[in-house]
Each structure stands twice: as structure tokens, then as C-alpha cells.
Amino acid sequence: MLSFFPFSYPNIYCRAEIYNLIFLPGFSTEAQVTEYSGRGVGMDVVTKNIEQLGGTVLVDSIPNEGTIITLKIPLTLAIVSGMNVKVGTSFYTIPITSIKESFRPLAKEIIVDPEGYEMVMIRGDCYPIIRLHEVFKVGTDIVSFAEGIVVMVENGERTYGLFVDELVGEQQVVVKALPSYIRKIRGLAGCTLLGDGNISLILDIAGLMENI
């Protein structure tokens, strides 16, 4: 198949165009076709399926160093497992992979340092607490730890607690891009439409750490 392309005229093609030849139907680098190789089936199927999703495939390669193949898929197609929580009348989704545990803390487990920062004591260790209603300026009647829930989350080696009104339930959600007017708010990774029609904001656990 290589003989079908005029590589004797390298100036005709840029590097990206040459790399994209591997996605053409029937393209193969094998000189002989066998039962197992050389038929040029595979990469064209990959690019076709990605393009059907509205995505793209990019190839970059440096001789004797390596090759990078990048798949770009629209954010609207990303699906994550999350725990939906409620704060006031607002809904938020916490990625399940970031959650360690959730509980209603006892009064003796809450510590407030001289500067007013709140922490929770768990099995001998202290962790900072972030009140979501304060971060996102949401009105709520649940301000006492005796009434709300603390969700312990982790990002890398950092662990902290998120104080919310209540847990709504776990589900898989489709991640959609944030509207432009709230895109710059730290601590948000996207949004999703819940089954009951409510919009839930998906939390960026790493971004929220800046509030500690």
C-alpha cells in the first residue's frame, strides 16, 4: 500500500498529513498480506467510530523516540459515577472515586482552631472541613453539624471533608460543559441533568482544595 503514495515528493505533504495516512481504509505497511496482517483493517475503523462521536484522532511521532496518539472526545459524552448531594435548593455531584466515607459527626469530633477554621477528628487524625454553602454562596437552613452530613474526599495525598445538607443518591451522570457565566468559578468541573429535571454541578475536588 505504501507504493500508492508519492513519498518521493515529501514536500507535498506536511508531517500531520503523512501520519494521517494510517487511518485510510486498506492502508498497511506490510509488503505481504497474510491471514493475520497486511490487510489494512483496524485504524480506519478507529477513526470512523471516534468521528461518529464528534471527536478526533491526532497522531504525532518523533523517530527513534516514540509516538503519541491523542483521542479527543466531546465532554458531553463523558460519564462518571457520582454521589449527588443537596445544599439548600442546589444540587452537586461528587465523583465516587474521590469519596472515602460520609457520616454525621458528633460534637466532640469537631475542632475549631483559634483562626476559626473547622476540622473533624477521625480515628485520631484531623481533617479540614469545607462548607459548600459558604463556598458557592448558597442559602440553607442546615448550618449545624448535627443536622448535615460530612463527606470525606481525597485528591492525591490530601483529604478533607465537604459539609452538605444531605445525600441524595449515587448514579452515573453525563458530564456537560459549564455555561460560560459560571465557567470561571473554582471548584466546578461540569454540570449534569438529573433524572428529575434538576441541574447538578459536578465538583472539582482538586479545585476546591484552594478554599482550605
Residue frames as qw, qx, qy, qz and C-alpha x, y, z in Angstrom:
[[0.000, 0.882, 0.471, 0.000, 0.00, 0.00, 0.00],
 [0.353, -0.699, 0.072, 0.617, 2.90, 2.38, 0.63],
 [0.391, -0.007, 0.562, 0.729, 3.70, 2.39, -3.08],
 [0.149, 0.730, 0.620, 0.244, 0.37, 4.08, -3.81],
 [0.173, -0.956, -0.149, 0.183, 1.55, 7.33, -2.24],
 [0.598, 0.671, -0.107, 0.425, 4.17, 9.61, -3.83],
 [0.623, -0.738, 0.000, 0.260, 6.58, 9.76, -0.89],
 [0.673, 0.125, 0.184, 0.705, 9.30, 10.60, -3.40],
 [0.073, 0.594, 0.143, 0.788, 7.81, 14.10, -3.18],
 [0.411, -0.382, -0.662, 0.496, 7.95, 14.77, 0.57],
 [0.038, -0.091, -0.122, 0.988, 7.23, 18.48, 0.20],
 [0.350, -0.334, -0.586, -0.650, 3.70, 17.68, -0.99],
 [0.649, -0.555, -0.504, -0.128, 2.64, 16.54, 2.48],
 [0.195, -0.694, 0.438, -0.538, 3.11, 18.04, 5.91],
 [0.098, 0.234, -0.920, 0.298, 4.04, 15.72, 8.76],
 [0.486, 0.108, 0.580, -0.645, 0.49, 15.57, 10.15],
 [0.739, 0.381, -0.158, -0.533, -0.92, 14.62, 6.74],
 [0.464, 0.378, -0.800, -0.040, 1.60, 11.81, 6.38],
 [0.112, -0.102, 0.868, -0.473, 0.73, 10.41, 9.80],
 [0.602, 0.221, 0.333, -0.691, -2.98, 10.56, 8.99],
 [0.545, 0.326, -0.637, -0.437, -2.44, 8.16, 6.08],
 [0.068, 0.098, -0.971, 0.209, -2.54, 5.28, 8.58],
 [0.401, 0.276, 0.602, -0.633, -6.26, 5.94, 9.03],
 [0.510, 0.340, -0.400, -0.682, -7.09, 5.35, 5.36],
 [0.907, 0.040, 0.304, -0.287, -9.07, 2.16, 4.58],
 [0.933, 0.339, -0.001, 0.120, -6.75, -0.58, 3.38],
 [0.187, 0.844, -0.447, 0.231, -3.55, 1.20, 4.37],
 [0.934, -0.333, 0.066, 0.109, -0.80, -1.16, 5.51],
 [0.035, -0.838, 0.534, 0.110, 2.97, -1.09, 5.99],
 [0.725, -0.162, 0.666, 0.071, 3.24, -4.81, 5.31],
 [0.159, 0.442, -0.649, -0.599, 4.72, -5.87, 1.98],
 [0.297, -0.060, -0.911, -0.279, 2.80, -9.16, 2.02],
 [0.630, -0.263, 0.068, -0.728, -0.79, -9.82, 3.01],
 [0.217, 0.060, -0.964, 0.139, -1.33, -12.79, 5.31],
 [0.427, -0.527, -0.712, -0.181, -4.23, -14.24, 7.23],
 [0.496, -0.622, -0.439, 0.417, -3.22, -12.20, 10.27],
 [0.221, -0.692, 0.013, 0.687, -1.70, -8.99, 8.96],
 [0.250, -0.140, 0.536, 0.794, -1.31, -6.68, 6.00],
 [0.135, 0.579, 0.757, 0.270, -4.98, -6.25, 5.16],
 [0.069, 0.229, 0.021, 0.971, -5.13, -2.66, 6.39],
 [0.489, -0.598, -0.502, -0.389, -8.10, -3.20, 8.69],
 [0.577, -0.406, -0.508, 0.494, -8.19, -1.50, 12.07],
 [0.250, -0.277, -0.150, 0.916, -7.08, 2.10, 12.19],
 [0.169, -0.219, -0.429, -0.860, -9.73, 3.23, 9.72],
 [0.481, -0.536, -0.677, -0.151, -12.37, 1.69, 12.00],
 [0.434, -0.413, -0.424, 0.679, -10.94, 3.58, 14.97],
 [0.070, -0.121, 0.072, 0.988, -11.13, 6.98, 13.31],
 [0.303, -0.347, -0.616, -0.639, -14.60, 6.27, 11.91],
 [0.494, -0.561, -0.658, 0.096, -16.01, 5.44, 15.34],
 [0.350, -0.384, -0.275, 0.809, -14.35, 8.43, 17.00],
 [0.030, -0.037, -0.291, -0.956, -15.64, 10.81, 14.32],
 [0.367, -0.474, -0.697, -0.393, -19.16, 9.42, 14.76],
 [0.469, -0.604, -0.518, 0.384, -18.92, 10.56, 18.38],
 [0.070, 0.980, 0.096, 0.162, -17.91, 14.03, 17.22],
 [0.594, -0.695, 0.272, 0.300, -14.29, 13.50, 18.21],
 [0.528, 0.770, -0.358, -0.022, -10.91, 13.50, 16.51],
 [0.917, -0.237, 0.118, 0.297, -7.75, 11.39, 16.44],
 [0.191, 0.929, -0.318, 0.014, -4.36, 13.11, 16.36],
 [0.948, -0.057, 0.018, 0.313, -1.01, 11.43, 15.72],
 [0.103, 0.921, -0.367, 0.076, 2.44, 12.80, 16.41],
 [0.967, -0.116, 0.054, 0.220, 5.69, 10.89, 16.22],
 [0.000, 0.882, -0.465, -0.078, 9.40, 11.52, 16.62],
 [0.836, 0.330, -0.437, 0.031, 11.75, 8.98, 15.00],
 [0.602, 0.173, -0.644, 0.439, 13.58, 6.78, 17.50],
 [0.087, -0.217, 0.505, -0.831, 11.74, 8.41, 20.42],
 [0.173, 0.316, 0.869, -0.338, 8.07, 7.48, 20.34],
 [0.143, -0.346, -0.584, -0.720, 4.56, 8.07, 19.07],
 [0.174, 0.237, 0.582, -0.758, 1.63, 9.85, 20.72],
 [0.157, -0.386, -0.729, -0.543, -1.93, 9.10, 19.61],
 [0.119, 0.127, 0.457, -0.872, -4.45, 11.54, 21.12],
 [0.099, -0.504, -0.806, -0.295, -8.19, 10.82, 21.19],
 [0.111, 0.034, 0.239, -0.964, -10.39, 13.87, 21.70],
 [0.166, -0.483, -0.838, -0.193, -14.00, 13.17, 22.64],
 [0.213, -0.595, -0.110, -0.768, -16.59, 15.87, 23.46],
 [0.051, -0.180, 0.703, -0.686, -17.04, 16.44, 27.19],
 [0.668, -0.050, 0.061, -0.740, -20.78, 15.88, 26.78],
 [0.843, 0.097, -0.487, -0.207, -20.02, 12.20, 26.23],
 [0.232, 0.322, -0.780, 0.484, -18.09, 11.72, 29.47],
 [0.736, -0.467, -0.332, -0.361, -19.90, 9.58, 32.03],
 [0.172, 0.370, -0.716, 0.566, -18.89, 9.46, 35.69],
 [0.556, -0.488, -0.672, 0.028, -20.25, 7.71, 38.74],
 [0.069, 0.394, -0.279, 0.873, -21.15, 10.31, 41.32],
 [0.232, -0.489, -0.746, 0.387, -22.86, 10.90, 44.64],
 [0.050, -0.627, -0.290, -0.721, -25.49, 13.61, 44.35],
 [0.314, -0.372, -0.583, 0.651, -25.79, 15.87, 47.38],
 [0.032, -0.812, -0.425, -0.399, -28.05, 18.77, 48.22],
 [0.338, -0.221, -0.310, 0.861, -27.19, 22.15, 49.72],
 [0.273, 0.356, 0.149, -0.881, -30.17, 24.43, 50.18],
 [0.742, 0.488, 0.275, -0.368, -32.09, 24.13, 46.92],
 [0.398, 0.712, -0.528, -0.239, -28.95, 23.39, 44.88],
 [0.985, -0.047, 0.166, 0.010, -27.59, 20.01, 43.81],
 [0.077, 0.772, -0.621, -0.115, -23.95, 18.96, 43.49],
 [0.986, 0.111, -0.117, -0.038, -22.30, 15.76, 42.28],
 [0.327, -0.733, 0.596, 0.036, -19.17, 14.37, 43.91],
 [0.647, 0.395, -0.631, -0.166, -17.17, 11.82, 41.84],
 [0.926, -0.345, -0.042, -0.145, -17.41, 8.45, 43.59],
 [0.827, 0.237, -0.279, 0.427, -13.71, 7.80, 43.02],
 [0.174, 0.545, -0.334, 0.749, -12.91, 10.74, 45.31],
 [0.626, -0.555, 0.053, -0.545, -15.16, 9.73, 48.23],
 [0.230, 0.285, -0.867, 0.339, -13.71, 7.91, 51.23],
 [0.209, -0.412, -0.853, 0.243, -16.73, 7.94, 53.57],
 [0.212, -0.485, -0.140, -0.837, -19.66, 10.05, 54.75],
 [0.432, -0.392, -0.744, 0.325, -21.15, 10.50, 58.21],
 [0.251, -0.853, -0.151, -0.433, -22.84, 12.89, 60.64],
 [0.455, 0.292, -0.574, 0.615, -20.10, 13.95, 63.06],
 [0.526, -0.657, -0.497, 0.212, -20.52, 14.13, 66.81],
 [0.093, -0.983, 0.015, -0.156, -19.96, 17.44, 68.55],
 [0.635, -0.657, 0.339, 0.221, -16.80, 16.12, 70.21],
 [0.768, 0.142, 0.423, 0.460, -15.33, 15.27, 66.79],
 [0.332, 0.838, 0.191, 0.389, -15.46, 18.89, 65.57],
 [0.572, -0.436, -0.086, 0.690, -12.49, 21.13, 66.31],
 [0.258, 0.924, 0.160, 0.231, -12.27, 24.88, 65.67],
 [0.669, -0.009, -0.165, 0.724, -8.80, 26.41, 65.74],
 [0.218, -0.579, -0.254, 0.743, -8.03, 29.95, 67.01],
 [0.009, 0.208, -0.383, -0.900, -8.41, 31.36, 63.49],
 [0.610, 0.274, 0.240, -0.704, -11.88, 29.88, 63.11],
 [0.475, 0.309, -0.721, -0.399, -11.04, 27.03, 60.74],
 [0.833, -0.169, 0.288, -0.441, -13.17, 23.94, 61.30],
 [0.292, 0.387, -0.869, -0.098, -11.76, 20.42, 61.36],
 [0.897, -0.207, -0.050, -0.388, -13.11, 16.96, 62.03],
 [0.233, -0.523, 0.810, -0.124, -11.32, 14.32, 64.08],
 [0.923, 0.145, -0.171, -0.313, -11.42, 10.84, 62.53],
 [0.971, -0.077, -0.127, 0.189, -9.60, 7.94, 64.15],
 [0.659, -0.527, 0.029, 0.536, -7.03, 10.24, 65.71],
 [0.411, 0.072, 0.337, 0.844, -6.38, 12.42, 62.65],
 [0.150, 0.692, 0.307, -0.636, -7.70, 15.94, 61.95],
 [0.374, 0.307, 0.612, 0.625, -9.01, 16.98, 58.54],
 [0.094, 0.197, 0.029, -0.975, -10.19, 20.41, 57.35],
 [0.298, 0.559, 0.766, -0.111, -13.86, 20.96, 56.54],
 [0.006, 0.002, -0.343, -0.939, -15.25, 22.96, 53.62],
 [0.346, 0.505, 0.621, -0.489, -18.83, 24.18, 53.89],
 [0.332, 0.308, 0.658, 0.601, -20.22, 24.08, 50.36],
 [0.025, 0.865, 0.498, 0.059, -22.91, 26.65, 51.13],
 [0.276, -0.835, 0.073, 0.470, -20.19, 29.17, 52.02],
 [0.445, -0.197, 0.577, 0.656, -18.00, 28.40, 49.00],
 [0.146, 0.338, 0.691, 0.622, -20.82, 28.79, 46.49],
 [0.167, 0.035, 0.187, -0.968, -22.85, 31.36, 48.45],
 [0.415, -0.294, -0.747, -0.428, -25.92, 29.12, 48.70],
 [0.447, -0.376, 0.290, -0.758, -28.68, 29.82, 51.20],
 [0.618, -0.121, -0.775, -0.057, -29.51, 26.93, 53.54],
 [0.606, -0.646, 0.071, -0.459, -31.08, 26.29, 56.94],
 [0.959, -0.200, -0.104, 0.171, -28.62, 23.46, 57.63],
 [0.222, 0.817, -0.391, 0.361, -25.62, 25.04, 59.32],
 [0.579, -0.565, 0.522, -0.270, -25.18, 22.71, 62.30],
 [0.229, 0.375, -0.890, -0.119, -23.06, 19.58, 62.00],
 [0.350, 0.067, 0.840, -0.409, -25.76, 17.81, 64.00],
 [0.625, 0.518, 0.322, -0.488, -28.13, 18.27, 61.05],
 [0.560, 0.687, -0.346, -0.309, -25.92, 17.93, 57.98],
 [0.976, 0.021, 0.146, 0.158, -23.51, 15.38, 56.55],
 [0.123, -0.790, 0.517, 0.305, -19.73, 15.45, 56.16],
 [0.928, 0.367, 0.046, 0.036, -18.44, 13.71, 53.04],
 [0.485, -0.644, 0.457, 0.375, -14.75, 12.86, 53.26],
 [0.763, 0.646, 0.021, 0.027, -12.99, 13.21, 49.90],
 [0.619, -0.509, 0.369, 0.471, -9.41, 12.80, 48.79],
 [0.611, 0.788, -0.076, 0.022, -7.23, 14.10, 45.99],
 [0.500, 0.561, -0.552, 0.361, -3.77, 12.64, 45.84],
 [0.484, -0.067, -0.701, 0.519, -2.43, 12.68, 49.38],
 [0.155, -0.122, 0.265, -0.944, -4.83, 15.40, 50.58],
 [0.250, -0.461, -0.848, -0.083, -8.05, 14.54, 52.40],
 [0.119, -0.028, 0.277, -0.953, -10.76, 16.92, 53.59],
 [0.144, 0.452, 0.853, -0.219, -14.46, 16.99, 54.45],
 [0.131, -0.254, -0.381, -0.879, -17.31, 18.56, 52.50],
 [0.162, 0.296, 0.704, -0.625, -20.24, 19.70, 54.64],
 [0.237, -0.176, -0.602, -0.742, -23.57, 19.28, 52.83],
 [0.586, -0.180, 0.186, -0.768, -27.25, 19.25, 53.80],
 [0.825, -0.008, 0.491, -0.279, -27.99, 15.70, 52.69],
 [0.182, -0.220, 0.855, 0.432, -27.04, 12.82, 50.42],
 [0.652, 0.307, -0.049, -0.691, -29.45, 12.38, 47.51],
 [0.926, 0.088, 0.361, -0.070, -28.09, 9.19, 46.00],
 [0.350, -0.433, 0.659, 0.506, -25.48, 7.60, 43.78],
 [0.733, 0.567, 0.357, -0.112, -25.84, 7.43, 40.00],
 [0.552, 0.012, 0.434, 0.712, -23.95, 7.62, 36.73],
 [0.199, 0.854, 0.225, -0.425, -24.20, 11.06, 35.18],
 [0.641, 0.512, 0.271, 0.504, -23.34, 12.51, 31.79],
 [0.378, -0.544, -0.051, 0.748, -20.88, 15.39, 32.16],
 [0.381, 0.796, 0.347, 0.319, -21.74, 18.54, 30.23],
 [0.427, 0.243, -0.110, 0.864, -19.69, 21.70, 29.84],
 [0.159, -0.586, -0.484, 0.630, -20.41, 24.55, 32.22],
 [0.257, 0.893, 0.332, 0.163, -22.26, 27.62, 30.92],
 [0.505, 0.490, -0.120, 0.700, -19.88, 30.47, 30.17],
 [0.237, -0.771, 0.065, -0.588, -21.14, 32.64, 33.04],
 [0.740, -0.605, 0.243, -0.165, -20.02, 30.16, 35.73],
 [0.898, 0.321, -0.219, 0.207, -17.07, 28.56, 33.93],
 [0.329, 0.606, -0.443, 0.573, -14.53, 30.59, 35.90],
 [0.642, -0.607, 0.205, -0.421, -15.84, 29.56, 39.33],
 [0.190, 0.448, -0.856, 0.176, -13.24, 27.44, 41.08],
 [0.364, -0.094, 0.822, -0.427, -14.27, 24.05, 42.30],
 [0.748, 0.392, 0.318, -0.432, -16.60, 23.13, 39.44],
 [0.347, -0.245, 0.789, 0.445, -15.76, 20.58, 36.74],
 [0.158, -0.144, -0.730, -0.649, -19.02, 20.48, 34.80],
 [0.517, 0.034, 0.361, -0.775, -22.74, 20.02, 35.18],
 [0.073, -0.088, -0.963, -0.244, -25.34, 17.34, 34.55],
 [0.560, -0.186, -0.147, -0.794, -29.09, 16.96, 34.23],
 [0.240, -0.094, 0.893, -0.368, -30.61, 14.70, 36.87],
 [0.026, -0.281, -0.923, -0.262, -33.50, 12.34, 36.24],
 [0.021, -0.697, -0.639, 0.324, -35.98, 14.63, 37.98],
 [0.312, 0.830, 0.287, 0.363, -35.03, 17.57, 35.77],
 [0.367, -0.907, 0.086, 0.186, -32.80, 19.35, 38.29],
 [0.586, 0.679, -0.328, 0.296, -29.34, 20.54, 37.25],
 [0.788, -0.574, 0.048, 0.219, -26.43, 19.34, 39.37],
 [0.229, 0.880, -0.410, 0.070, -22.99, 20.95, 39.38],
 [0.949, 0.002, -0.214, 0.231, -20.13, 18.44, 39.29],
 [0.409, -0.886, 0.197, 0.091, -17.45, 19.26, 41.85],
 [0.636, 0.571, -0.412, 0.317, -13.75, 19.57, 41.06],
 [0.797, -0.556, -0.179, 0.154, -12.23, 18.04, 44.19],
 [0.669, 0.011, -0.032, 0.742, -8.74, 19.35, 43.41],
 [0.101, 0.559, 0.158, 0.807, -10.03, 22.86, 42.72],
 [0.541, -0.744, -0.260, -0.294, -12.00, 23.00, 45.98],
 [0.781, -0.283, -0.258, 0.493, -8.79, 22.41, 47.92],
 [0.321, 0.390, -0.035, 0.862, -7.86, 26.03, 47.24],
 [0.409, -0.690, -0.158, -0.576, -10.53, 27.00, 49.78],
 [0.821, -0.433, -0.307, 0.210, -8.66, 25.28, 52.59]]
